[in-house]
Amino acid sequence: MPTFTAIDFETGTPSRNSICQVGLVRIKAGQIEQTLTRLVRPPDNAIWGKFTSIHGICCQDTASAPTFAELWPTLRPWIEGQTVVAHNIGFDASCLRQTLAFYGLPEPSYTPKCTYRIYGASLADLCTRYRI
């Protein structure tokens, strides 16, 4: 079974560089090997109420959180040279690319995989199907 990193970003505004939370899960031989969840202070600590209603994160939660640039040394090994899986990887890859560009950080190489494309089903349907 392959080793991969599952990734999910939450954003505070429509801007893809407004990451306010990152969740990572390393899967090895079909088992969860390691997890990491961090709040992230987006630029100007901007989080719109509309987005808070989706993910529950508000600007008070991220006011003392590190910026993405400060977290990047911890996050990079989870992504660089890895197979990175997300449901709708286009969104998460765009968030990563635009946030790295915002902070002037180079984009690492990785192999993106999309569970939506692989399974052709919504996340809700997959959760129901696999009792998650």
DSSP file (Angstrom, degrees, kcal/mol; ACC not computed):
  #  RESIDUE AA STRUCTURE BP1 BP2  ACC     N-H-->O    O-->H-N    N-H-->O    O-->H-N    TCO  KAPPA ALPHA  PHI   PSI    X-CA   Y-CA   Z-CA
    1    1 A M              0   0    0      0, 0.0    28,-0.5     0, 0.0     2,-0.0   0.000 360.0 360.0 360.0 144.4    0.0    0.0    0.0
    2    2 A P        -     0   0    0      0, 0.0    28,-0.6     0, 0.0     2,-0.5  -0.284 360.0-128.4 -74.9 157.4    1.3    3.5   -0.8
    3    3 A T        +     0   0    0     25,-0.2    80,-0.4    26,-0.1     2,-0.3  -0.888  42.1 155.1 -99.2 134.8    2.4    6.1    1.6
    4    4 A F  E     -A   27   0A   0     23,-2.1    23,-3.1    -2,-0.5     2,-0.5  -0.973  40.4-121.5-154.0 166.3    0.8    9.5    1.2
    5    5 A T  E     -Ab  26  84A   0     78,-2.8    80,-3.0    -2,-0.3     2,-0.4  -0.969  19.6-151.6-113.6 122.6   -0.1   12.7    2.9
    6    6 A A  E     -Ab  25  85A   0     19,-3.0    19,-2.1    -2,-0.5     2,-0.3  -0.778  22.3-170.2 -88.5 138.2   -3.8   13.8    3.1
    7    7 A I  E     +A   24   0A   0     78,-2.5     2,-0.3    -2,-0.4    80,-0.3  -0.958  17.1 178.7-133.7 147.4   -4.1   17.6    3.2
    8    8 A D  E     -A   23   0A   0     15,-1.8    15,-2.3    -2,-0.3     2,-0.4  -0.941   8.0-165.2-149.2 127.8   -6.9   20.0    3.9
    9    9 A F  E     -A   22   0A   0     -2,-0.3     2,-0.4    13,-0.2    13,-0.2  -0.874   4.8-158.5-108.9 144.9   -6.7   23.8    4.0
   10   10 A E  E     -A   21   0A   0     11,-2.3    10,-3.0    -2,-0.4    11,-1.3  -0.952  15.0-153.4-113.3 142.7   -9.3   26.2    5.4
   11   11 A T  E     -A   19   0A   0     -2,-0.4     8,-0.2     8,-0.3    44,-0.1  -0.832  16.8-147.1-117.4 157.0   -9.3   29.8    4.2
   12   12 A G  S    S+     0   0    0      6,-2.4    36,-3.2    -2,-0.3    39,-0.3   0.674  83.2  10.9 -93.6 -20.5  -10.5   33.0    5.9
   13   13 A T  S    S-     0   0    0      2,-0.5     5,-0.2    34,-0.2    -1,-0.0  -0.826  93.7 -85.2-143.3 178.1  -11.5   34.9    2.7
   14   14 A P  S    S+     0   0    0      0, 0.0     2,-0.3     0, 0.0    -3,-0.0   0.728  98.7 101.6 -63.8 -18.9  -12.0   34.1   -1.0
   15   15 A S  S >  S-     0   0    0      1,-0.2     3,-1.6     2,-0.1    -2,-0.5  -0.494  72.8-142.4 -68.6 129.6   -8.3   34.7   -1.5
   16   16 A R  T 3  S+     0   0    0      1,-0.3    83,-0.3    -2,-0.3     3,-0.3   0.651  98.2  63.7 -69.7 -13.6   -6.5   31.4   -1.7
   17   17 A N  T 3  S+     0   0    0      1,-0.2    -1,-0.3    81,-0.2    -2,-0.1   0.273  78.6  90.2 -91.4  13.8   -3.5   32.8    0.2
   18   18 A S    <   +     0   0    0     -3,-1.6    -6,-2.4    -5,-0.2    -1,-0.2  -0.151  56.3 167.0-100.9  39.4   -5.7   33.3    3.3
   19   19 A I  E     +A   11   0A   0     -3,-0.3    -8,-0.3    -8,-0.2    49,-0.1  -0.302  10.7 170.4 -56.1 129.0   -5.1   29.9    4.9
   20   20 A C  E     +     0   0A   0    -10,-3.0    20,-2.5     1,-0.4     2,-0.3   0.465  65.4  19.4-119.7  -8.6   -6.3   29.9    8.5
   21   21 A Q  E     -AC  10  39A   0    -11,-1.3   -11,-2.3    18,-0.3     2,-0.4  -0.960  58.6-165.1-157.8 145.2   -6.0   26.2    9.2
   22   22 A V  E     -AC   9  38A   0     16,-2.4    16,-2.5    -2,-0.3     2,-0.4  -0.996   3.8-169.1-130.1 138.0   -4.1   23.2    7.8
   23   23 A G  E     -AC   8  37A   0    -15,-2.3   -15,-1.8    -2,-0.4     2,-0.4  -0.996   8.3-179.1-125.8 134.0   -4.7   19.6    8.6
   24   24 A L  E     -AC   7  36A   0     12,-3.0    12,-2.4    -2,-0.4     2,-0.4  -0.986   9.2-174.5-133.6 141.4   -2.4   16.8    7.5
   25   25 A V  E     -AC   6  35A   0    -19,-2.1   -19,-3.0    -2,-0.4     2,-0.6  -0.986  14.4-149.8-135.3 125.1   -2.5   13.0    7.9
   26   26 A R  E     -AC   5  34A   0      8,-3.1     7,-3.2    -2,-0.4     8,-1.2  -0.855  14.2-164.4 -95.7 123.8    0.4   10.7    6.9
   27   27 A I  E     +AC   4  32A   0    -23,-3.1   -23,-2.1    -2,-0.6     2,-0.4  -0.928  10.0 177.1-110.0 128.7   -0.8    7.3    5.8
   28   28 A K  E >  S- C   0  31A   0      3,-2.8     3,-1.8    -2,-0.5   -25,-0.2  -0.992  71.1 -11.8-134.6 126.4    1.6    4.4    5.6
   29   29 A A  T 3  S-     0   0    0    -28,-0.5   -26,-0.1    -2,-0.4    -1,-0.1   0.862 128.7 -55.5  52.3  39.6    0.7    0.9    4.6
   30   30 A G  T 3  S+     0   0    0    -28,-0.6     2,-0.4     1,-0.2    -1,-0.3   0.527 118.0 105.6  77.4   5.6   -3.0    1.8    5.1
   31   31 A Q  E <  S-C   28   0A   0     -3,-1.8    -3,-2.8     0, 0.0     2,-0.5  -0.907  79.1-107.5-120.7 146.1   -2.5    3.0    8.6
   32   32 A I  E     +C   27   0A   0     -2,-0.4    -5,-0.2    -5,-0.2     3,-0.1  -0.600  38.2 174.0 -69.2 119.6   -2.5    6.5   10.1
   33   33 A E  E     -     0   0A   0     -7,-3.2     2,-0.3    -2,-0.5    -1,-0.2   0.792  61.7  -6.9 -95.8 -36.3    1.2    7.1   11.0
   34   34 A Q  E     -C   26   0A   0     -8,-1.2    -8,-3.1     2,-0.0    -1,-0.4  -0.986  56.4-159.3-161.6 147.8    1.0   10.8   12.0
   35   35 A T  E     -C   25   0A   0     -2,-0.3     2,-0.3   -10,-0.2   -10,-0.2  -0.951   5.7-175.5-131.5 154.4   -1.4   13.8   12.1
   36   36 A L  E     +C   24   0A   0    -12,-2.4   -12,-3.0    -2,-0.3     2,-0.4  -0.943   3.7 176.8-150.7 126.8   -0.9   17.5   12.4
   37   37 A T  E     +C   23   0A   0     -2,-0.3     2,-0.4   -14,-0.2   -14,-0.2  -0.998  11.0 173.1-130.4 129.3   -3.5   20.3   12.7
   38   38 A R  E     -C   22   0A   0    -16,-2.5   -16,-2.4    -2,-0.4     2,-0.3  -0.998  29.5-132.1-138.5 138.2   -2.5   23.9   13.1
   39   39 A L  E     -C   21   0A   0     -2,-0.4     2,-0.4   -18,-0.2   -18,-0.3  -0.622  28.9-156.6 -76.7 148.5   -4.3   27.2   13.1
   40   40 A V        -     0   0    0    -20,-2.5    27,-0.2    -2,-0.3    25,-0.1  -0.992  16.7-128.3-132.2 134.6   -2.6   29.8   10.8
   41   41 A R        -     0   0    0     25,-2.6    27,-0.5    -2,-0.4     3,-0.1  -0.748  31.6-148.1 -82.2 111.5   -2.8   33.5   11.0
   42   42 A P    >   -     0   0    0      0, 0.0     3,-2.8     0, 0.0   -24,-0.1  -0.253  40.9 -63.6 -72.9 167.6   -3.8   34.7    7.5
   43   43 A P  G >  S-     0   0    0      0, 0.0     3,-1.7     0, 0.0   -26,-0.0  -0.265 127.0  -0.1 -52.5 133.5   -2.6   38.0    6.1
   44   44 A D  G 3  S-     0   0    0      1,-0.3     3,-0.1    -3,-0.1    -3,-0.0   0.604 114.7 -92.0  59.0  13.5   -4.0   40.8    8.2
   45   45 A N  G <  S+     0   0    0     -3,-2.8     2,-0.6     1,-0.2    -1,-0.3   0.853  73.5 171.8  49.6  38.8   -5.7   38.1   10.3
   46   46 A A    <   +     0   0    0     -3,-1.7     2,-0.4    12,-0.0    -1,-0.2  -0.686  12.5 161.9 -85.5 120.5   -8.7   38.5    8.0
   47   47 A I        -     0   0    0     -2,-0.6    12,-0.3    -3,-0.1   -34,-0.2  -0.950  29.1-140.0-137.3 117.4  -11.4   36.0    8.4
   48   48 A W    >>  -     0   0    0    -36,-3.2     4,-2.1    -2,-0.4     3,-0.8  -0.475  17.7-124.2 -76.9 145.7  -14.9   36.8    7.0
   49   49 A G  H 3> S+     0   0    0      1,-0.3     4,-2.1     2,-0.2     5,-0.1   0.843 111.1  60.9 -56.4 -36.4  -18.0   35.8    8.9
   50   50 A K  H 34 S+     0   0    0      1,-0.2     4,-0.4     2,-0.2    -1,-0.3   0.875 107.9  44.2 -58.7 -38.2  -19.3   33.9    6.0
   51   51 A F  H X> S+     0   0    0     -3,-0.8     4,-2.3   -39,-0.3     3,-1.0   0.857 107.8  57.5 -77.3 -36.1  -16.2   31.6    6.2
   52   52 A T  H 3X S+     0   0    0     -4,-2.1     4,-2.8     1,-0.3    -2,-0.2   0.886 101.6  57.6 -58.4 -38.1  -16.4   31.3    9.9
   53   53 A S  H 3< S+     0   0    0     -4,-2.1    -1,-0.3     1,-0.2    -2,-0.2   0.730 110.0  45.6 -66.6 -20.1  -19.9   29.9    9.4
   54   54 A I  H <4 S+     0   0    0     -3,-1.0    -2,-0.2    -4,-0.4    -1,-0.2   0.913 133.0  11.8 -85.1 -50.6  -18.4   27.2    7.3
   55   55 A H  H  < S-     0   0    0     -4,-2.3    -3,-0.2     2,-0.2    -2,-0.2   0.544  91.9-123.7-112.1  -8.4  -15.4   26.1    9.3
   56   56 A G     <  +     0   0    0     -4,-2.8     2,-0.5    -5,-0.4    -4,-0.2   0.533  65.8 130.7  82.0   5.4  -16.0   27.7   12.7
   57   57 A I        -     0   0    0     -6,-0.3     2,-0.3    -5,-0.1    -1,-0.3  -0.805  32.9-176.7 -97.0 131.0  -12.6   29.6   12.8
   58   58 A C    >>  -     0   0    0     -2,-0.5     3,-1.2    -3,-0.1     4,-1.0  -0.775  42.1-100.0-121.9 169.6  -12.7   33.3   13.7
   59   59 A C  H 3> S+     0   0    0    -12,-0.3     4,-1.0     1,-0.3     3,-0.1   0.778 120.0  61.0 -63.1 -27.0  -10.0   35.9   13.8
   60   60 A Q  H 34 S+     0   0    0      1,-0.2     4,-0.4     2,-0.2    -1,-0.3   0.855 101.9  54.6 -65.3 -32.3   -9.8   35.7   17.6
   61   61 A D  H <4 S+     0   0    0     -3,-1.2     3,-0.2     1,-0.2    -1,-0.2   0.839 117.0  34.7 -67.8 -33.0   -8.7   32.0   17.1
   62   62 A T  H >< S+     0   0    0     -4,-1.0     3,-1.2     1,-0.2    -1,-0.2   0.435  85.9 101.7-103.7  -0.7   -5.9   32.9   14.8
   63   63 A A  T 3< S+     0   0    0     -4,-1.0    -1,-0.2     1,-0.3    -2,-0.1   0.848  97.5  27.6 -55.7 -38.0   -4.7   36.2   16.4
   64   64 A S  T 3  S+     0   0    0     -4,-0.4    -1,-0.3    -3,-0.2    -2,-0.1   0.293  98.3 113.4-107.8   9.6   -1.7   34.6   18.1
   65   65 A A  S <  S-     0   0    0     -3,-1.2   -25,-0.1     1,-0.1     2,-0.1  -0.407  74.4-100.1 -75.5 156.6   -1.3   31.7   15.6
   66   66 A P        -     0   0    0      0, 0.0   -25,-2.6     0, 0.0    -1,-0.1  -0.380  37.0-109.4 -71.7 156.1    1.9   31.6   13.5
   67   67 A T     >  -     0   0    0    -27,-0.2     4,-1.7     1,-0.1     5,-0.2  -0.335  32.6-104.9 -73.8 167.0    1.8   32.8    9.9
   68   68 A F  H  > S+     0   0    0    -27,-0.5     4,-2.1     1,-0.2    -1,-0.1   0.903 123.0  56.1 -60.7 -40.5    2.1   30.2    7.1
   69   69 A A  H  4 S+     0   0    0      1,-0.2    -1,-0.2     2,-0.2    31,-0.0   0.882 107.2  49.1 -60.2 -37.8    5.7   31.3    6.5
   70   70 A E  H  4 S+     0   0    0      1,-0.2    -1,-0.2     2,-0.1    -2,-0.2   0.835 116.3  42.8 -70.0 -32.3    6.5   30.6   10.2
   71   71 A L  H >X S+     0   0    0     -4,-1.7     4,-1.8     1,-0.2     3,-1.7   0.703  89.6  90.8 -83.5 -21.5    4.9   27.1   10.0
   72   72 A W  H 3X S+     0   0    0     -4,-2.1     4,-3.1     1,-0.3    -1,-0.2   0.821  79.0  57.9 -51.6 -42.0    6.3   26.2    6.6
   73   73 A P  H 34 S+     0   0    0      0, 0.0    -1,-0.3     0, 0.0    -2,-0.1   0.845 112.2  43.5 -58.8 -29.9    9.5   24.5    8.0
   74   74 A T  H <4 S+     0   0    0     -3,-1.7     4,-0.3    -4,-0.2    -2,-0.2   0.856 119.3  42.3 -78.5 -36.8    7.2   22.1    9.9
   75   75 A L  H >X S+     0   0    0     -4,-1.8     3,-1.5     1,-0.2     4,-0.7   0.828  96.3  76.0 -80.3 -33.9    4.8   21.6    7.0
   76   76 A R  H >X S+     0   0    0     -4,-3.1     4,-3.1     1,-0.3     3,-1.7   0.856  89.6  54.9 -52.0 -47.0    7.3   21.2    4.1
   77   77 A P  H 34 S+     0   0    0      0, 0.0    -1,-0.3     0, 0.0    -2,-0.1   0.771 103.5  58.1 -61.8 -22.5    8.4   17.6    5.0
   78   78 A W  H <4 S+     0   0    0     -3,-1.5    -2,-0.2    -4,-0.3    -3,-0.1   0.727 122.0  23.9 -73.1 -21.5    4.8   16.5    4.8
   79   79 A I  H X< S+     0   0    0     -3,-1.7     3,-2.3    -4,-0.7    32,-0.2   0.809  94.1  94.6-113.1 -49.1    4.5   17.8    1.3
   80   80 A E  T 3< S-     0   0    0     -4,-3.1    30,-0.2     1,-0.3     3,-0.1  -0.284 107.5  -3.8 -61.5 125.7    7.9   17.9   -0.5
   81   81 A G  T 3  S+     0   0    0     28,-3.7    -1,-0.3     1,-0.2     2,-0.2   0.551 112.4 115.6  73.4   7.9    8.6   14.8   -2.5
   82   82 A Q  S <  S-     0   0    0     -3,-2.3    29,-2.8    27,-0.4     2,-0.6  -0.599  75.5-109.7-104.8 163.7    5.4   13.2   -1.3
   83   83 A T  E     - d   0 111A   0    -80,-0.4   -78,-2.8    27,-0.2     2,-0.5  -0.873  40.1-159.2 -85.4 123.7    2.1   12.0   -2.8
   84   84 A V  E     -bd   5 112A   0     27,-2.8    29,-2.5    -2,-0.6     2,-0.4  -0.939   6.9-166.4-115.5 123.9   -0.4   14.5   -1.6
   85   85 A V  E     +bd   6 113A   0    -80,-3.0   -78,-2.5    -2,-0.5     2,-0.3  -0.884  15.5 155.5-115.0 137.9   -4.1   13.6   -1.6
   86   86 A A  E >   - d   0 114A   0     27,-1.8    29,-2.0    -2,-0.4     2,-0.9  -0.982  49.1-106.2-151.4 158.0   -7.1   15.9   -1.1
   87   87 A H  T 3  S+     0   0    0    -80,-0.3     5,-0.1    -2,-0.3    27,-0.1  -0.824 116.7   6.7 -86.7 111.7  -10.7   16.0   -2.0
   88   88 A N  T >> S-     0   0    0     -2,-0.9     3,-1.4     3,-0.1     4,-1.1   0.953  80.2-172.0  72.1  62.5  -10.7   18.6   -4.7
   89   89 A I  H <> S+     0   0    0     -3,-0.7     4,-3.3     1,-0.3     5,-0.3   0.742  75.5  73.7 -57.8 -25.1   -6.9   18.9   -4.8
   90   90 A G  H 3> S+     0   0    0      1,-0.2     4,-1.8     2,-0.2    -1,-0.3   0.905  99.2  45.0 -57.3 -41.5   -7.2   21.8   -7.2
   91   91 A F  H <> S+     0   0    0     -3,-1.4     4,-2.5     2,-0.2    -2,-0.2   0.960 116.8  43.2 -66.0 -51.9   -8.4   24.0   -4.3
   92   92 A D  H  X S+     0   0    0     -4,-1.1     4,-2.4     1,-0.2    -2,-0.2   0.889 114.6  49.6 -65.8 -39.6   -5.7   22.8   -1.8
   93   93 A A  H  X S+     0   0    0     -4,-3.3     4,-2.8     2,-0.2    -1,-0.2   0.894 111.5  50.1 -64.9 -38.9   -2.9   23.0   -4.4
   94   94 A S  H  X S+     0   0    0     -4,-1.8     4,-2.8    -5,-0.3     5,-0.3   0.907 109.8  50.7 -65.3 -41.9   -4.0   26.5   -5.4
   95   95 A C  H  X S+     0   0    0     -4,-2.5     4,-2.3     2,-0.2     5,-0.2   0.939 113.5  45.6 -59.3 -46.9   -4.0   27.5   -1.7
   96   96 A L  H  X S+     0   0    0     -4,-2.4     4,-2.6     2,-0.2     5,-0.2   0.951 115.1  46.3 -62.1 -50.0   -0.5   26.1   -1.2
   97   97 A R  H  X S+     0   0    0     -4,-2.8     4,-2.2     1,-0.2    -2,-0.2   0.926 116.1  43.9 -60.2 -47.8    0.8   27.7   -4.4
   98   98 A Q  H  X S+     0   0    0     -4,-2.8     4,-2.2     2,-0.2    -1,-0.2   0.850 114.4  49.5 -70.4 -33.8   -0.7   31.1   -3.8
   99   99 A T  H  X S+     0   0    0     -4,-2.3     4,-1.8    -5,-0.3    -2,-0.2   0.916 111.2  48.6 -71.4 -42.3    0.3   31.2   -0.1
  100  100 A L  H  <>S+     0   0    0     -4,-2.6     5,-3.2    -5,-0.2     4,-0.4   0.920 112.7  49.1 -61.0 -42.6    3.9   30.2   -0.8
  101  101 A A  H ><5S+     0   0    0     -4,-2.2     3,-1.2    -5,-0.2    -2,-0.2   0.908 106.5  56.4 -62.6 -41.8    4.0   32.9   -3.5
  102  102 A F  H 3<5S+     0   0    0     -4,-2.2    -1,-0.2     1,-0.3    -2,-0.2   0.888 114.2  39.1 -57.0 -40.8    2.6   35.5   -1.1
  103  103 A Y  T 3<5S-     0   0    0     -4,-1.8    -1,-0.3     2,-0.1    -2,-0.2   0.388 114.9-114.7 -92.3   3.5    5.4   34.8    1.3
  104  104 A G  T < 5 +     0   0    0     -3,-1.2    -3,-0.2    -4,-0.4    -2,-0.1   0.819  66.5 145.1  69.8  31.0    8.1   34.5   -1.4
  105  105 A L      < -     0   0    0     -5,-3.2    -1,-0.2    -6,-0.2    -2,-0.1  -0.817  52.4-110.7-103.6 141.6    8.7   30.8   -0.7
  106  106 A P        -     0   0    0      0, 0.0    -1,-0.0     0, 0.0    -5,-0.0  -0.402  30.8-116.0 -71.2 145.9    9.5   28.3   -3.4
  107  107 A E        -     0   0    0     -2,-0.1     2,-0.1     1,-0.1   -10,-0.0  -0.666  29.7-133.6 -81.0 130.2    6.9   25.7   -4.3
  108  108 A P        -     0   0    0      0, 0.0     2,-0.4     0, 0.0    -1,-0.1  -0.378  20.6-107.4 -78.3 161.0    8.1   22.1   -3.5
  109  109 A S        +     0   0    0     -2,-0.1   -28,-3.7     2,-0.0   -27,-0.4  -0.716  52.1 148.7 -85.8 141.5    7.7   19.3   -5.9
  110  110 A Y        -     0   0    0     -2,-0.4   -27,-0.2   -30,-0.2   -30,-0.1  -0.966  48.5-107.8-161.4 165.1    5.0   16.7   -5.0
  111  111 A T  E     -d   83   0A   0    -29,-2.8   -27,-2.8    -2,-0.3     2,-0.3  -0.898  34.8-149.6-103.9 110.4    2.6   14.3   -6.7
  112  112 A P  E     -d   84   0A   0      0, 0.0     2,-0.4     0, 0.0   -27,-0.2  -0.587  15.3-177.0 -82.8 140.8   -1.0   15.6   -6.4
  113  113 A K  E     -d   85   0A   0    -29,-2.5   -27,-1.8    -2,-0.3     2,-0.5  -0.996  13.1-149.5-134.5 141.0   -4.0   13.1   -6.2
  114  114 A C  E  >  -d   86   0A   0     -2,-0.4     4,-2.4   -29,-0.2   -27,-0.2  -0.940   8.0-161.7-117.6 117.8   -7.6   14.0   -6.1
  115  115 A T  H  > S+     0   0    0    -29,-2.0     4,-2.7    -2,-0.5     5,-0.4   0.812  94.7  58.4 -67.2 -28.3  -10.1   11.8   -4.3
  116  116 A Y  H  > S+     0   0    0    -30,-0.5     4,-2.5     2,-0.2     5,-0.3   0.940 111.1  41.3 -64.2 -44.8  -13.0   13.5   -6.1
  117  117 A R  H  4 S+     0   0    0      2,-0.2    -2,-0.2     1,-0.2    -1,-0.2   0.881 116.7  49.6 -69.0 -37.7  -11.4   12.5   -9.5
  118  118 A I  H  < S+     0   0    0     -4,-2.4    -2,-0.2     1,-0.2    -1,-0.2   0.935 127.4  22.2 -66.6 -46.6  -10.5    9.0   -8.3
  119  119 A Y  H  < S-     0   0    0     -4,-2.7    -2,-0.2     2,-0.2    -3,-0.2   0.644  89.2-140.0-100.2 -17.4  -13.9    8.1   -6.8
  120  120 A G     <  +     0   0    0     -4,-2.5     2,-0.3    -5,-0.4    -3,-0.1   0.833  65.4 107.2  62.1  33.6  -16.2   10.5   -8.8
  121  121 A A  S    S-     0   0    0     -6,-0.3    -1,-0.2    -5,-0.3    -2,-0.2  -0.963  73.7-100.1-141.1 156.1  -18.3   11.2   -5.7
  122  122 A S     >  -     0   0    0     -2,-0.3     4,-2.4     1,-0.1     5,-0.2  -0.267  36.5-111.5 -69.1 162.0  -18.8   14.0   -3.2
  123  123 A L  H  > S+     0   0    0      1,-0.2     4,-2.5     2,-0.2     5,-0.2   0.899 119.5  53.3 -61.3 -41.0  -17.1   14.0    0.1
  124  124 A A  H  > S+     0   0    0      1,-0.2     4,-2.1     2,-0.2    -1,-0.2   0.915 109.6  48.2 -60.9 -43.5  -20.5   13.5    1.8
  125  125 A D  H  > S+     0   0    0      2,-0.2     4,-2.8     1,-0.2    -2,-0.2   0.901 111.7  49.6 -64.9 -40.4  -21.2   10.5   -0.4
  126  126 A L  H  X S+     0   0    0     -4,-2.4     4,-2.6     2,-0.2    -2,-0.2   0.905 109.7  51.4 -65.1 -40.6  -17.8    9.0    0.3
  127  127 A C  H  <>S+     0   0    0     -4,-2.5     5,-2.8     2,-0.2     4,-0.4   0.904 112.9  45.6 -62.7 -40.6  -18.2    9.4    4.0
  128  128 A T  H ><5S+     0   0    0     -4,-2.1     3,-1.0     3,-0.2    -2,-0.2   0.947 113.1  50.0 -65.5 -47.8  -21.6    7.7    3.9
  129  129 A R  H 3<5S+     0   0    0     -4,-2.8    -2,-0.2     1,-0.2    -1,-0.2   0.886 120.9  34.0 -58.5 -42.1  -20.3    4.9    1.7
  130  130 A Y  T 3<5S-     0   0    0     -4,-2.6    -1,-0.2    -5,-0.2    -2,-0.2   0.260 109.5-118.0-102.4  11.8  -17.3    4.2    3.9
  131  131 A R  T < 5       0   0    0     -3,-1.0    -3,-0.2    -4,-0.4    -4,-0.1   0.896 360.0 360.0  54.5  47.0  -19.1    5.0    7.2
  132  132 A I      <       0   0    0     -5,-2.8    -4,-0.2    -6,-0.2    -5,-0.1   0.391 360.0 360.0-100.3 360.0  -16.8    7.9    8.1
